[in-house]
Amino acid sequence: LSTNNAKVAVLGASGGIGQPLSLLLKNSPLVGELSLFDIAHTPGVAADLSHIETRAHVTGYMGPDQLNAALKGCDVVVIPAGVPRKPGMTRDDLFNTNATIVATLADAVARNCPEAMICIIANPVNSTIPITSEVMKKYGVYNPNRVFGVTTLDIVRANAFVAELKGLDPARVNVPVIGGHAGKTIIPLISQATPKVEFPADQLSALTARIQDAGTEVVKAKAGAGSATLSMAYAGARFTFSVLDAMNGKEGVVECAYVRSEETECKYFSTPLLLGKHGIEKNLGLGKLSAFEENLVADAIGELKGSIKKGEDFVANMK
């Protein structure tokens, strides 16, 4: 990777998240080449973005037969592909459709750019990361330091909600969020927030629930027209820029992400990670938890283990 000249692929670039995410990536001086793939509309999205007066060179690829070409030589692959939730659906309801999509895309990544950093946005993230990992293993190219489930939106939401409640500038608030990326597996560590904040028990409980259910809040507000796309694109870009900064040698880049982990009894778990030139440099772990947070972790483990096994079994049973 030549500094500030990364080749980044977006798989699912024409979708609700893919388009605004591609716009944010095109706008960044860190990106030299932007490779956009989807099953429809990519030539138009690419043509549109190519008129923006920034350095990134944009190419659109459409359909399964162009997937290999889209991935050749990529340093980072971001995957927002898949179907979104409708009201009344859980992220797990997307499993059957999105599991197949992610497995297919991971297979192409394994064959075309096995060394790339892989950032998975496609839900259910708690299962799509195990799926991606197992597919990479089949090709003997799995590197646990380079496969990330993007949970950044949980952190972004926690920062926004805490800032709102406390009258702070959200840009200066940092709330680590650990665990997974669905419902009660989303564990905001308010006790570790910077700047330090305190809430009475009832308010803390309500804030935690709001962070956990924030995705559903948007699904309901959109009333059938999809799920979080703009805030997810922002969060996906934020995470991608952190990965690129670290690859470029920037020191002290820390982001939470859902990754292969030894921090708990779950094989995959999100915690703050120090990023480096080769992906995860150091897992910073859970840190010191309050009693309330300890309980949240204990409550999440069962569901997380089930989601992980479901993803692993899916790949094991693939023909």
N, C-alpha and C positions, 0 to 999 in steps of 0.2 A: 504493500500500500504506500503510494507516494503521498506525502503529507498533503492534506486538504485536497485530495484528488480521488476520493473513493468512488468506486462503482457500486451503486445501491440499486437493488431490485425491489419493486413493490409487486407482490403477487395478490391480485384482487384490486388492481389499481382503478377500475372503473366504478367501484361500489361506493356506498355511502361514506365509509371511512377512507377508502382508497383514494378518492379524488382530492379531498382536502389534505390528506396526508402527503400525497404527491406534490401538491402545491407548496406545502411547508418545506418539503425536502428540496424542491426546485429553488426555493428562496434562500437556501443555505450555502454559504461559501465553502462548507466542508465537502460538498458533493460535486464531483467532476462529471460523473455519468449517471443518469437516471434511467433505469430500464423498467418499463411499465408493462405488466402482463395481466391479461384477464381473458375471459371467454367471449366477451363482447365489448364493443365501444372503445377499445384502447387506441386505435389510430386517431380518433377524434380527440380524446383526452390528451394524447401525446402532442398532437398538432397544436392544440390550444396552449398547453404549458410551454411548448417550444418557443412561443413568441415573447416569453417573459425575459427581461433584460438582465438575466443572471447567467453565470458561467456554465452551470450544469447542462450537459448535452442530453437531450431527451429522445428516447426511442420507444416506440410502442410495439408490442407483440400481442397477437390475438390467436386464441385457439390452441389446443393441445399440441399441434405439430410445430408451434413456434416457442413452446415452453423451454426446450433445451437451449435455444439461441438466446432467449431472454436471460438465462442464468450464467452463461459462459463468462468466466472471469470476475464474477461479483465478489466484493469484499463483505457486503452486508445484504442479507435478504430479510425483508419485512413482509409478514404474511397476515393481512387483514381479510383474506378471502373467506367466503362462507356465507351462510344465511343469518340474518339478525333475528332477534326475538320479536314476537308479537305479544300484546297484552295477555297475561295469564300463563305465559311460558316461563319455564326456568331455563337457565343456560344449558342444563343437561338435556332438555328437550331438543336441542340442536344437535345432539351427539351423532345420530345416524347419518345425517347429511354432512355435517362438517368433519366428522372423523375420516370419511372417505376422501373428501377434498384435501384435507391436511396431509393424509398419508400419500396421496398422489403427488402433491407438491414437494413433500419431504423427499420422496423417492427421486424426483428430478434434481433437487438440490444435492443429494448424495452422489448422483452421477455426474453433475456438471460443475459444482463449486463446493466440494466437500469441506473446504477449510473456512468457508464464509461464516460470519456471525449470523445466527438465525434468531429472529425476533418474532415470536408468534403472538398474534392478537386474536386469531380465530377462536371463538368459544366452543365448547367449554375448555378454557385454558388448563384447568386442573387435570383434564384428560388429554388435550391435544399436545402437551409437552411430552408426556410419556409416549404418545403415539410417534411423535417426531423422533424421539430418542431411540425407540425400538426399530424404526425404519432405518435410521442411520447405522445402527448396530448390524443390521442385515448386510450392509455393504462394507462393514468393517471400518467405517469412517467416523464413528461417534466420538465426539469430544465434549464432555459435560461442561467444559468451560466456555463453550460457544453456542449453547442452546438456551434461549431465554423465553420464559413466558412473560409477556409485558403486562405487569400489574400497575404500571405507573398511574393509570387513571384513578386508582384507589388512593394513591398518595396525593395526587392533584386535588381530588375531591376533599380529602381530609384537610389539606392545607387551606382550601377555600372556605370550608365550613367552620373550621376553628378560627380563622381570621375574621370571618363574619361575626361570630359570636363574641369575639374579644376586641373587635374594632382595630385589628392589626392590618398591616400591609401584607396581603397574601404572598407576595414575592419573597418576603423575609421569613415566612413560616415553613418549618419542615417537620412533618409528622411521619415517622416510619410506619409502614403498614406491612405486616408479615402474614404468613400462612398461605392462603390460596387466593383465587379470584372468583369466588361465588358465595353469596349469602354469608352464613356464619363462619366460613373459612377465611373471610376477610377480617383481619385482626389489627385495628389501628392502635398503635402504642402511644396514646396521648401522654403517658407518663414520661416518655422520652422526647416529647416535642421540643423544638427550639423555635422561638424563645419559650421558656418554661411557662406552662399554663395550668391552671387548676379549675376543676368543675365540681360542683356538688354531685353526689352519687346519681341522683335522678337525671340530671342534665347530661352527665357522662354516659349514662345508659342510653338516653335518647340520641345523643350525638353518635355513639357507636352504631346504633341501629340505623341511623340515617346514612352513615358512610357505607354500611353493609348493603343497604337497600337502594342506594342512589341510582344504580342502573335501572332498577324497576321504576323508580320515580320518573325517569326520562321515558321509558317504554310506555308508561301510562299517559304521560303528558303528550306524547306523539300520537297516541290513540290509533295504533295500527300502522302508522307511517314509519315504523322502524324503531331503532334503539339509539343509544348515544353514538353519534358519528363525529361531530365537530370537536367535542371535548376529548373523544378517543383519538382523533387525528392529532390533536395538540399533544396528548400524552405519548402517543406513539412516536411522534417527531422528537419530543423531549428525550425519550429513552434512546432513540437512534443517534441523536446528536451527542449524547453522553458516551455511547459506545464508540463513535467516531473520534471524539475528543481523546478518549483513552487510547485508541489505536494510534493516534497521532502523537502519543507520548505525554499528554497532559497528566499531571499528577493529582492524586486525591479525588478522582471522580468516583462518587458513590451513588448508586441507585439500588432500590429494592427490585428484585425480579424473582419469578418462580423458576427454580432451577433444581438440578440433581443436588441432593443435600444430605449431610450427615448430622445436621443440627438437632433433629428430632427423630422420632421413630418412623416418620414418613420419608419415603424415598425421594420425594420432591417437596420442596417447601420454599416459600419466599422469605428472604431476610435482606438486610442491607448488604450490598456487595461492593468491594473495591474493584473497579474495572481497570484493566491494563491493556497492553499491546496485543495480548493473546486472549482477551475475554476476561473471565473472572480471575483476578489476581489473588483475592482473599475473600472468603466468606466471613463477614463481620459478626454473624450469629444473631441471636435473639436479644442480647444485652440483658439488662436488669429489668424484670417485669414486676408490675404491681400485682397484688393478689387477684384483682379484677381481671387483669390481662392473662394471668396464669390460667384462670378458669376458662377464658375465651379459647386459649390454645387447647386445653384439655377437651373442650366441646367440639373443636374443629377436626381433631385427629381421625375420628371414625369416618366422617364424610370424605375427607381427603384421601384416606387409604382406599376407600371404595372407588372413587373417581380415578385414582391412579391405576388400580387393578383393571378397571373397565377399559382404560386406554391400552394397557399392555395386552390384555386378552384380545382386544380388537385386532392388533397387529399379529398376534400369535395365530389367530384364526383366519387371517387373510389368505386367499388362495394365491 
